[in-house]
Amino acid sequence: MYDSGNFTSASEYVNEKAESHSGTGDQVMWALEAGTIDFDAGNYEQSLKHLEQAEQLIKDFDRRAEISFRDAGAEAGSALTNLNALPYRGFCYDRILLNSYKALAYFALNKPSAAMVELRRMRYTQQEVYREFEQQIEQQRKEIERQQAENRQKSAKAGQQESGEVSFDAIRQSKQVAAVIKDLEVRSENTYGALMNPFATYMSALGFLYQGNYGEAVVDFRNLYRMNKNNPLTNRDYVSVATRLGGERLPEELAQVKPLDYPLDRNIVFVIFANGRGPALIQEKFWLILPWVGYTGLAFPRYEYYKAFFQKLEICGGNSSQPVNTLLLADMNKVASQEYKQRLPVMITRIVISYLTKEVASLAITQVAAAGDPWVQLGAYAATGVYKYLFNTADTRCWETLPGQYQLAHIPIPPDRKLSITPVPQTSVAKSFEVQLKNDTRFAIVYVRAIEAGAFTYKTFEFNQEN
């Protein structure tokens, strides 16, 4: 429904899902999906409700990880089943984009002050997320060490010669895992820095420009330059804001970049193009020789990527005969792949340890059964085999309704206050459309969402800067 552009039906469906999964480990995932789908459907209040719920749950999970034994219990439970037993807490890019979408929803509701609150939160989150990510990875490493030690003790009691230990160096020898690592290295090459997302940073800059706060906006553009030194859009905006502000020492590489001949804080239209589908996790198996069990197939999640149908938007307005094209600001394939590449060693090692923990448990059960009736022994083998099979599944939960790309362009508000926007290529559904701005509009955002050839919609948020 969502991919075909039926946002109303998709909204009804995902809201039912979000409600039915309330109180479960999947609640955050469904709240995030409902947040974006409701936003695209124009249900801004409902979108905010879901996003606020997801944000609060993520904060609660973080607090539990720091102060509660409940979190440690959940980790132990996952070793006996699989990682799906743990609540979905969201990836780092989820946490950053969550506030960006809340800000967009507030802009849509003509509440720019509330939008600025979210953009400041997002800015702080983007600054802190890597530190929190490293802490999370370290906690998981300790859990692996603890589980490895327990498995050694249990296997020794069972009279096994093998320790049951496994390392990521051994795991990466699998052809399937090696192929995923190679693909991740290619896709995450030349990313934007430590879990950074240029779209979120540009949204922060856009908010400060709305306020006329060039001092804070230049900080964001400086960071955008550090993320990608070859982006002509953000480089020119950086030079323009720095020139307007004065006192900013620009990098030598930008010496030949000329500032814009119009201001970025008034009489301007920003066009955000949320293009295509972001990556989604799917299950795949890799094969490995494990202690006690030999050649074994284990399920793990990997990203599936989607190619964007549309290339760009062309924007015409005013006296200019040449259209302004949207330019790529953030590639979500790169953003997601970078984080996944950093998570992979610990994540996939936990999967193997989880499987070996189940092997230790089944070994103990079958040894006890072996001392009794042969039919009981046969039943124990069957039961533990089915148990291991059912729980050898990958955790493929992720926020799937994010765009694959964020593109952006801006132009001065034309004298006749009309914009013509054309998707490239056009389709029977995605055709050239016209935006007519109000007479008192001084700052506008046009948000265009395109998924597939038949899924295309746009929204216009206008402000007179007295809101």
N, C-alpha and C positions, 0 to 999 in steps of 0.2 A: 504493500500500500504506500509506504513512504517513498520507495524508489520510483514508483510510477507517478508521484506527485499528488496522491490522494491524501493530503495532510489531515483533513477532517476525520476520515475513517481511521487513519493511523493514530490520531490523537485519542479517539474513543477507545481503541484497542489498547494502547500503551497505558492509558489511565486505569483501565481495568487491571492490567498486569501489575502496575505499581501498587494498586490497592490490595490485590490478592497476595502480594509478596511483602506486605508490611510486617515488620518484625522478624523477617528472615535474613539470612546472610546475603541474599541477592537484592535487598532493598535499595542500596546505594546505586547499583547498576540501573535498575528500572527507574529510579528517580531521575538519574541523569538523562536516560533516553527520553523520558516524558518531558523533561525540561527543554530539550532541543526541539522535539517534535511539536510541543505546544507553542514554542516560540515561532516556529515556521508556520504553524496553523493560525497565528495571530492571537492565541490565548495567552496574553502576557502575564496576567495575574496568576493563572494556573501554572505557567512556566516558572515564575518566581517561587511559588509554593513548593514545587518539586525540587528546584535547585537549592533552596534554603534548607529543605529537609535533608538532601544529600550532604550539604556542607556541614550541618549539625552532626549527622551520623559519623562523618569522617573525623570531625573534631573529637567526638566521643571515643571512637576507636583509638585515636592517637593518645588520649588521656588514659584509656584502659591499658594500652601498651606500656605506659610509663609507671602507673601506680597500682595496677590490679593484677591479681593472680589469675583472673579469668582468662586473660590473654594467653598466659603460659599454658593453661588447660586446653585452650583451643588449639594451640600448636601441637600439643601431645596428641590430641584427638585426630588431627590431620595426618599424623604419622601412621595411625592405625586405619585410616580410610584413604583420603586423598586431599589435595589442597582445596578442593571444592568445599570441604568441611569448614574452612575459614570464611569469615565474612569478606565480601568484596569491599576493599577500602579505597579503590580508585588508584590509577596511576598518577604520577606526578603531573603529567600534562592535563589530566582530568581536573586536578585541583587548581591549576592555573587558569584553564579555560572556563571553569565553573563561574568564577567571578566576572570574567569577560562577558559571558552570556547574561548574567544578572544585570550587568551594566547596560547591555543592549536592550534588555527588557524594560529597564527604567527609562532609558532614552525613548523607547516606543511609547511609554505611558506619560511622556512629557514631564519626567521628573529627573532633570539633569543633576540636581544636587545629590539625589540618592545614587545616581549612576556614578558620580565621582567618589562616593564612599566605597563602592565596589571596586572601582579602578585602583584606589589606594590600597585596598585589601589585596587585590591581585598583584600589585607591584611588590608588596611586602612578601606575599606567598612566593613569588618568583625569586626573590632574594634569599628566602629561607629554605626553599624546597630541596636544594641539593644537600644541605646539612642534614635535614630530616631523612632524606633518602639514604645517606651514608649510615646514619644510625640504624635505620631499618635493616639494611643489608648486614650490618654487624650483628644485630640481634639474631638474624636468620643463620649467620655463620655459627654463632654460639649454639643455636638449637641443633644444627647439624652435628657439631662436636659432641653435644650431650647425647644425641640419639645414637651416634656411632659408638660411644662408650657403652651405652646400655646394650646395644646389639652384641658387642664383644663379650660382655658378661653373660648374656643369655646363651650365646652360641657355645661358650666355654662350658656352661652348665649342661648343655645338651650333648656334650662330647664331640663337638665339631672342631676340626683342625683349622678351618678357615676363620679369620676374624670377622668377616662380613663388612670390611671397610671398602670404601670406593672413593675415588677422587675425580675432580672435573677433568684432569689431564687424561684419565682413562676413558671418561665418557666422551670426550671430544674426538676420540678415535673412531667413533661410529660414523659411517658415511652420511647418514641422515643429519646428524648433529653438525658435522663438519660443513655440510652444504648450507645449512641454515646460518652458521657463523659467517661463512664466506659471503652469503647474500646480504647479511646485516652490515658487514664491513663496507660493502659497495654502497648500499642504500644510505648508510649513516655518514658516509664520507662528506667532509666539508659541512658538518652540521653547525648549529648556531651557538655552541658553547655548552656549558654544563646544564643540561636539561632546560635550556632557554627556548622561548617561543616568541619569534618576532611579532606575530600578530597581537599577542597580549601586550607587548611593550609598545607597539604602535597605538593600540587602543588607549593606553595610559597617556601617551603624548597627545592624542586627539582630545582627550578630556581636558588636559591642561591648556591646550590651544583654545578650546571652547571658553575657558575661563580667562583667556588672555594672559596666562601665566607662562611666559616664554622661559623664565628661569628654570622651572621644573621640566618643561617640554624639552629643553636642550639636553637635560640629563638623559631622557629616554632616547633621543636621537643619537646621542653619543654612544649609548649602549647598543642601539641598532647598528651603528657603524662597526662596533666591535664584533657583533654577531655575524655580519655579512658586509665586508668591505667593498663588494662589487655590485651592490644593489643601486641602480641609478635613481630609483624613487627616493629611498631613504637617505642617500647621500645628498641629493639636491635639497631635500627638506632640512637636513642637518645644517647644510651651509646657509640656507635661507633663514632658519631660526637663529643660528649663531650670529649671522650678520645683523639681523634685526636687534638682537640682544646686545651685541658688542662685548668685547672682553674675552671671548672664547678663542682659544688658540686652536685652530683647526689643523688636522694632519696635513702634511705636505702633499699627500696623494690627492687631496681635494682642492688643491690650489687652482686647478683649471675649471672647477665646477662653478657655474654662475648661479647666483641666487634667483629665486622666482621673482617675477615682476608683479606679484600680487600677494597680499597677506594671507596667512594661514589661519588666522583667528576670527575672521569676519568676512561676510559676503562670499562664502565658499560652500561648495558641495563636495563631500567625501563619498565615494562610491566603493562599497565593500562587496567583493564578489566571493561568496562561499561556494566553492566549485567542487563538484564530484563527491565521492565517498571516501572517507578515511579508511585506514586499514582495519581489518577485523581478525580476531584470533580464531584459528581452526585447529582441530586435533590432527596430529600426525604421530606415527610410531617410529621409534628408533630401536635398533637391536644391539644388545650388549651381552657379553659373557659376565655373569654375576656369580658371586660365591653361593654355594649350596644348590643353585638352580641351573647354572650353565647359560646357554644361549637364550636370551629373554627379550620379548618385545615390550616396550614401555611407551605409554602415551604421553605426549607433551604438546603444549600449544605453540604454534608459530603464526606469524602474520601472513594474511592473504591481502594482496594489494590490488587496487582497482585503478584503471586508467580513466582520467577525466574525459568526458565526451566533448566538453566545450574548451576552447583554447583561451578565450579572453572576452572582454566586453569592449566595444567601441563607444565612446561618449562624445556627442557633438552638442554644441551650444554656443550662442553668441555669434560673433562675426568670423570665428575661425573656421576655415574650410577643411582643416585637417583634424580628424578625430583624435581624442586622447584615449590611449589604450590602458586597460588595467594591467598592472605588472605583478608578478609573483612576489608575495611578501613572506609567506611561510608555507613550507611543504610538510604536511602532517605525516607523510610517509617517513621523512627524515626524522622528524621529532619523535615519533613512536619508535622507530627502529633504533635510534640512539639510546633511548631509555631501556628498551628490550635487550639490547646488546650488553648493557651494564648489569641488567638483572639476570641474564641467562646463566652464568656460572653457578650462582647460588640457587636459582630456581630449579634448574634441571638436576642439580645434585640432591636437592630436597626430594624431588620426585623419585630418584633412585633409592634414597634412604627410606622413604615411605614404603616402597615396594619391599625392600629387604626387611623392614620391621614387620611387615605382614608375613614374610617368609619365616621369621623367627617365631612368630605366634603360631603359625600353622604347623611348624616343626614340633613345637611343644605339644600341640593338640594331638597330632598323629602319633607321637611317641607314647603318650598316655593311652591312646586307643589301641596301639599295637600290643599292649600287655593284656588286652581282654579279648572279647569276641571278634573273630575275623570280619563279620558283617559290620560291626561297629567301626572297625578300622577302615573298611571300605567306605562307609558313610562319612567318616571324618575326612578322608582324602577328597571325596566328592564335594563336601560342604566347604572345606577351605579352598578348594580349587575354584568353585563358583564365586566365593567371597572375593578372592583376589581378582578374578576376571571382572566382576561387576565394578570394583572400585579402582581399576586401572584405567581411569579416564582423565583427560586433561582438563585443566581449568581454563576455559576459553571465554570467560566473562570479560567484557570490555565495553567501552562507550562507542557504539558502532555508528551512531547517527551524526558524528562530526564530519565536517567537510574534509576532502583530501587536500585542498589548497585554500589559502586565503590570498586573494589578489586585491589590489587597491589602486585607486586613482583619485585625483581631485581636480576640480576646475573652479574658476570664479563663477558666481551666479550670473548667468547671462542677463543682458538688459531686458529681454522679453520674459525672463524667468522660466524658460522652457529648456528641457534637456531631452535629447534623443539618445536612447541607449540600445545598442544592437549586440546580441550574442553572436559569437563566431564559433561554429557555423550556426545559422538559423535553422529551425525546424518548424513543423506545423504547429507546435505548441510554443516553442521558444522563438518568438518573433521580436522585431524591433518595437520598442514601446516608448512612450513620451511621458515625462514627468513635468507637471506644471506646479511650480512653487508659488507659495502665497506671497502677497505683496510685502508683508512685513518680515519675511524670513531673512535672517542674517547668517544662519549656520544650519546646514542640513546634512543628513546622512541617508544615503540610499543603500539599503541592504538587499542584495540579490542572491537568492539561493537556487542553485542548479545541481541536480543529482544525475539524472539520466536525460536522454533526449526529450522525454515527455514529462519531466519534473522541473518546473521553472516557475519561480514566483519572486516578487519584489515588494519591499515596503519602504516608505519614506518617512523619516522623522525630521521635523522642522522646528526651529527655535528662533525666537526673535532676540535672544540673549538678555531678556528681562525675565525669563522664566524662573 
